[in-house]
Amino acid sequence: MYDSEPIRHPDDISDAPDEAGPWLALLAASVVAWVAFVLLEWRLLAEGTFVWATVRSLSTLILAPLAAAALLQDTRALGVDGVEIGPLKWAYAAVALLFPPVGGLYLCHRRVLVGRDGRPLD
């Protein structure tokens, strides 16, 4: 009958945008799919066929930019919490456009900055 969360005055609501999202899961999924497609293209598909072109287009034009975008969005979410990666985030994103598994290196860097529990280290 009653809502468990009390009603707050508009002045009590924080102005910080909610940047939390499924960015890490999206990054991981796009990297795994990219690796699977590249291995499929390399080992099983004949170059120049329709299926080869489709797989190559998906990995190059969809999955790699998706990994770069998820990486940048995660850095924005960290910025709201006060953790800045700096200009290195652009380097990670640029490399992710060509080689999305660089997201693993980004995750290691993120873990050093943030820690295991997800809260910024002081």
Phi and psi in degrees as a GROMACS rama.xvg file:
@    title "Ramachandran Plot"
@    xaxis  label "Phi"
@    yaxis  label "Psi"
@TYPE xy
-102.135  143.143  TYR-2
-74.9948  136.62  ASP-3
-73.0579  -20.9866  SER-4
-94.324  127.383  GLU-5
-69.8134  154.842  PRO-6
-79.0886  131.706  ILE-7
-107.983  151.012  ARG-8
-70.834  146.331  HIS-9
-56.5863  -28.5625  PRO-10
-71.6905  -19.5627  ASP-11
-88.1298  -10.458  ASP-12
-83.6834  132.265  ILE-13
-70.1474  149.417  SER-14
-89.1348  -6.698  ASP-15
-66.8541  129.075  ALA-16
-68.7667  149.376  PRO-17
-86.7883  103.773  ASP-18
-97.1756  -2.3092  GLU-19
-64.2955  138.561  ALA-20
-163.99  -176.275  GLY-21
-83.4983  38.9654  PRO-22
-64.6942  -42.198  TRP-23
-68.6277  -38.6462  LEU-24
-67.1786  -38.9441  ALA-25
-66.4697  -40.3745  LEU-26
-62.1421  -47.8004  LEU-27
-63.894  -43.8351  ALA-28
-64.6354  -41.9115  ALA-29
-69.2001  -35.1245  SER-30
-68.0963  -43.4949  VAL-31
-63.8055  -43.7606  VAL-32
-65.5648  -39.4077  ALA-33
-61.6885  -45.4586  TRP-34
-62.7635  -43.38  VAL-35
-62.4967  -43.3611  ALA-36
-66.8561  -40.6351  PHE-37
-65.533  -41.1164  VAL-38
-65.2626  -40.1602  LEU-39
-61.9138  -45.8445  LEU-40
-63.7216  -41.9543  GLU-41
-70.8234  -41.4983  TRP-42
-95.7074  -31.8171  ARG-43
-115.589  -24.3894  LEU-44
-99.5414  141.88  LEU-45
-83.0366  132.082  ALA-46
-63.9132  137.36  GLU-47
95.024  -6.08422  GLY-48
-84.958  166.879  THR-49
-63.4753  -43.6235  PHE-50
-64.8934  -41.3927  VAL-51
-59.5967  -45.7398  TRP-52
-64.7065  -37.9353  ALA-53
-66.2447  -47.2661  THR-54
-63.6674  -41.9424  VAL-55
-65.3854  -39.555  ARG-56
-65.7378  -42.7264  SER-57
-61.9259  -43.9642  LEU-58
-71.4758  -35.4997  SER-59
-86.5996  -41.6341  THR-60
-98.2362  -15.8674  LEU-61
-114.775  -56.8954  ILE-62
-73.1422  -40.5454  LEU-63
-66.0635  -47.9486  ALA-64
-64.5513  -32.0468  PRO-65
-63.9393  -41.2074  LEU-66
-64.2313  -41.9649  ALA-67
-65.3467  -41.704  ALA-68
-66.5994  -41.241  ALA-69
-63.9525  -38.5966  ALA-70
-62.5963  -46.5445  LEU-71
-65.7337  -38.7802  LEU-72
-65.3523  -36.1228  GLN-73
-66.0583  -36.5374  ASP-74
-67.1587  -32.7103  THR-75
-65.9119  -41.1444  ARG-76
-64.0609  -37.9192  ALA-77
-66.8871  -36.4342  LEU-78
-61.8831  -35.0615  GLY-79
-63.997  -34.0774  VAL-80
-84.1439  0.676811  ASP-81
93.7533  9.79257  GLY-82
-104.047  118.688  VAL-83
-108.597  129.326  GLU-84
-87.9231  -25.5196  ILE-85
84.5239  -160.409  GLY-86
-68.3427  -11.5581  PRO-87
-63.1746  -24.7553  LEU-88
-62.0583  -34.0371  LYS-89
-70.8526  -34.416  TRP-90
-66.7913  -44.2967  ALA-91
-58.0706  -45.8652  TYR-92
-66.1799  -40.1531  ALA-93
-64.8315  -41.8244  ALA-94
-68.9289  -35.7551  VAL-95
-63.7556  -25.3235  ALA-96
-65.9883  -27.8624  LEU-97
-101.031  -34.6414  LEU-98
-143.935  84.0812  PHE-99
-56.2483  -26.4282  PRO-100
-60.8472  -6.09203  PRO-101
-63.1575  -14.5801  VAL-102
-58.1552  -28.7375  GLY-103
-64.6815  -40.2188  GLY-104
-65.5002  -40.9567  LEU-105
-60.5575  -42.9505  TYR-106
-63.1502  -36.6826  LEU-107
-65.0922  -43.8023  CYS-108
-62.7239  -41.6105  HIS-109
-62.2034  -40.2878  ARG-110
-66.3773  -35.6051  ARG-111
-64.4813  -41.3159  VAL-112
-75.7914  -37.9584  LEU-113
-99.4601  -37.1125  VAL-114
96.9944  176.06  GLY-115
-73.3067  -34.1089  ARG-116
-83.0403  -5.07665  ASP-117
91.2404  -2.35053  GLY-118
-99.1921  144.716  ARG-119
-59.1377  139.959  PRO-120
-80.0474  142.884  LEU-121
